[in-house]
Amino acid sequence: MSESDQFRQYAEEALLWVAQSKTEEEKRLLLELVRTWTEAAVMSAVVDSHRTGSVPAAISVAPEASPHAATS
């Protein structure tokens, strides 16, 4: 499992904890944790893509799917 995948898994687990939170403060803190793990996953994918020379699938956009793609 890649580091990015592991970070995504941590974010998913934290999101499950949000549903079980007992207070609004606990929910807020857990959502912050979800955001932090998600950002770490994205950054890890970007760093890895620079190492391998590829674009991570999670953030790549196919030209035909982009709203700014040229039409013929």
MARNU-549049 format. One line per 3 residues: their letters; for each residue x, y negated, z negated of N, C-alpha, C, O, CB. Coordinates in pm, whole numbers. Last residue first. Glycine has a CB too. Layout:
# residues N
a) X Y Z X Y Z X Y Z X Y Z X Y Z  ...
//
This chain:
# residues 72
sta) -1380 -2052 3092 -1352 -2052 3236 -1477 -2062 3317 -1471 -2064 3440 -1276 -1930 3276  -1293 -2239 2800 -1387 -2154 2875 -1356 -2162 3021 -1311 -2266 3071 -1532 -2195 2848  -1057 -2229 2535 -1098 -2282 2665 -1193 -2186 2734 -1176 -2064 2726 -974 -2308 2754
ahp) -1148 -2231 2193 -1092 -2162 2307 -1145 -2221 2437 -1262 -2260 2447 -1124 -2011 2300  -1254 -2328 1964 -1177 -2422 2044 -1116 -2357 2168 -1040 -2422 2241 -1068 -2484 1960  -1365 -2125 1824 -1458 -2223 1881 -1387 -2324 1971 -1452 -2396 2046 -1531 -2297 1769
sae) -1230 -1802 1892 -1209 -1938 1841 -1307 -2035 1905 -1330 -2030 2025 -1064 -1983 1868  -1256 -1565 2017 -1343 -1588 1902 -1332 -1730 1848 -1414 -1773 1767 -1309 -1490 1793  -1069 -1562 2214 -1209 -1561 2257 -1305 -1585 2141 -1421 -1620 2163 -1242 -1429 2325
pav) -830 -1554 2059 -865 -1673 2137 -1012 -1676 2179 -1074 -1783 2178 -777 -1680 2261  -861 -1433 1727 -854 -1399 1869 -898 -1521 1949 -995 -1586 1912 -941 -1275 1903  -677 -1519 1457 -801 -1551 1528 -780 -1519 1674 -689 -1572 1738 -842 -1701 1509
sia) -553 -1393 1145 -541 -1415 1288 -678 -1443 1349 -780 -1398 1299 -476 -1294 1357  -567 -1328 884 -575 -1471 916 -560 -1498 1065 -555 -1614 1107 -470 -1547 840  -559 -1054 866 -654 -1124 780 -668 -1272 817 -770 -1334 786 -611 -1113 635
apv) -348 -972 1025 -485 -953 1074 -585 -1036 994 -684 -1083 1049 -523 -806 1068  -64 -1184 1055 -146 -1096 972 -290 -1090 1022 -347 -1193 1058 -144 -1142 828  138 -1166 1337 38 -1248 1269 -49 -1154 1185 -101 -1056 1237 -50 -1330 1371
sgt) 492 -1082 1325 353 -1062 1367 261 -1155 1289 300 -1214 1189 310 -915 1345  750 -1082 1233 723 -1153 1357 582 -1133 1409 553 -1164 1524 819 -1110 1461  826 -981 991 805 -885 1100 780 -952 1235 788 -887 1339 690 -795 1067
rhs) 856 -1209 832 959 -1107 831 948 -1017 953 1049 -979 1012 951 -1023 703  618 -1338 874 742 -1405 915 857 -1306 923 944 -1316 1010 777 -1519 819  448 -1155 756 438 -1178 900 562 -1249 954 605 -1224 1066 312 -1260 934
dvv) 516 -1179 488 544 -1054 557 540 -1073 708 620 -1013 781 444 -947 515  416 -1436 442 559 -1409 426 598 -1282 501 699 -1279 571 597 -1397 277  142 -1382 486 214 -1480 569 364 -1456 563 432 -1455 665 182 -1624 523
asm) 86 -1199 284 67 -1160 425 143 -1254 518 201 -1210 617 -84 -1160 461  136 -1360 62 216 -1241 84 206 -1194 229 305 -1153 289 173 -1129 -12  -68 -1548 93 71 -1591 103 164 -1472 127 259 -1482 203 114 -1665 -23
vaa) -291 -1381 52 -273 -1453 179 -127 -1493 197 -69 -1474 304 -365 -1578 186  -246 -1295 -211 -258 -1198 -102 -233 -1263 33 -164 -1208 118 -396 -1133 -103  -251 -1536 -351 -128 -1457 -350 -130 -1355 -235 -28 -1333 -170 -109 -1384 -484
etw) -518 -1605 -313 -413 -1690 -256 -281 -1614 -248 -207 -1627 -150 -396 -1819 -341  -631 -1396 -464 -661 -1408 -321 -555 -1494 -251 -508 -1459 -143 -801 -1469 -299  -537 -1452 -720 -497 -1327 -654 -522 -1332 -504 -444 -1278 -425 -573 -1209 -716
trv) -666 -1704 -756 -520 -1692 -762 -471 -1566 -693 -376 -1570 -616 -472 -1693 -908  -938 -1636 -742 -880 -1729 -644 -728 -1715 -641 -668 -1715 -533 -919 -1874 -678  -957 -1470 -967 -990 -1417 -833 -925 -1504 -726 -864 -1454 -632 -1145 -1411 -812
lel) -897 -1659 -1165 -808 -1546 -1144 -831 -1483 -1006 -736 -1448 -937 -828 -1441 -1255  -1122 -1818 -1142 -991 -1878 -1115 -887 -1768 -1089 -801 -1783 -1003 -947 -1967 -1234  -1308 -1634 -1226 -1314 -1682 -1088 -1184 -1750 -1048 -1141 -1741 -933 -1433 -1779 -1069
llr) -1229 -1616 -1494 -1214 -1500 -1406 -1222 -1538 -1260 -1151 -1482 -1177 -1321 -1396 -1438  -1297 -1872 -1584 -1158 -1827 -1588 -1134 -1708 -1497 -1031 -1699 -1430 -1118 -1792 -1730  -1576 -1867 -1547 -1493 -1968 -1480 -1347 -1922 -1473 -1283 -1932 -1368 -1503 -2104 -1553
kee) -1651 -1657 -1719 -1678 -1648 -1576 -1589 -1745 -1497 -1533 -1709 -1394 -1826 -1677 -1548  -1577 -1768 -1965 -1514 -1644 -1920 -1532 -1628 -1769 -1438 -1591 -1699 -1575 -1522 -1995  -1756 -1984 -1964 -1610 -2007 -1969 -1534 -1885 -1921 -1438 -1897 -1845 -1566 -2044 -2113
etk) -2002 -1856 -1974 -1968 -1936 -1856 -1817 -1964 -1850 -1759 -1967 -1742 -2047 -2069 -1857  -1979 -1518 -2100 -1994 -1662 -2117 -1958 -1733 -1987 -1891 -1677 -1901 -1906 -1715 -2233  -1949 -1257 -2021 -2053 -1287 -2118 -2076 -1437 -2137 -2182 -1478 -2185 -2017 -1224 -2250
sqa) -1899 -1079 -1715 -1860 -1182 -1812 -1979 -1222 -1899 -2094 -1220 -1855 -1804 -1305 -1740  -1951 -904 -1518 -1968 -854 -1654 -1937 -960 -1760 -1947 -934 -1880 -1879 -733 -1675  -1889 -1037 -1289 -2028 -992 -1305 -2055 -944 -1448 -2170 -945 -1493 -2060 -880 -1206
vwl) -1614 -1059 -1324 -1698 -1180 -1328 -1843 -1141 -1355 -1912 -1204 -1436 -1687 -1261 -1194  -1520 -806 -1276 -1523 -853 -1415 -1609 -977 -1429 -1670 -999 -1534 -1381 -881 -1465  -1526 -808 -999 -1617 -718 -1072 -1629 -760 -1218 -1737 -751 -1277 -1568 -573 -1062
lae) -1317 -984 -956 -1452 -1024 -917 -1557 -934 -984 -1664 -982 -1022 -1466 -1017 -764  -1102 -830 -1035 -1136 -948 -1115 -1278 -995 -1082 -1350 -1042 -1171 -1035 -1062 -1092  -1104 -647 -823 -1129 -601 -960 -1170 -718 -1049 -1263 -706 -1129 -1004 -531 -1017
eay) -1039 -816 -609 -1167 -745 -609 -1203 -697 -750 -1319 -704 -790 -1162 -627 -513  -780 -894 -686 -886 -995 -673 -1024 -930 -677 -1115 -981 -741 -869 -1075 -542  -647 -649 -672 -657 -718 -800 -769 -821 -797 -844 -835 -894 -523 -785 -836
qrf) -668 -610 -394 -735 -516 -485 -750 -579 -625 -854 -564 -688 -654 -383 -494  -505 -814 -304 -648 -816 -270 -727 -724 -363 -838 -757 -405 -670 -774 -123  -260 -719 -400 -314 -844 -453 -463 -857 -424 -540 -905 -508 -238 -964 -395
qds) -236 -491 -237 -243 -476 -383 -303 -601 -446 -387 -591 -535 -103 -447 -442  -214 -608 13 -330 -522 -17 -347 -504 -167 -459 -502 -218 -313 -384 51  35 -737 -23 -86 -815 7 -212 -735 -25 -306 -789 -84 -86 -858 154
esm) 204 -518 -52 188 -613 -163 60 -695 -145 -13 -718 -241 311 -706 -173  58 -218 86 138 -340 93 112 -428 -29 12 -412 -99 106 -418 222  86 118 0 0 0 0 90 -123 0 186 -131 -76 -98 0 -123
//
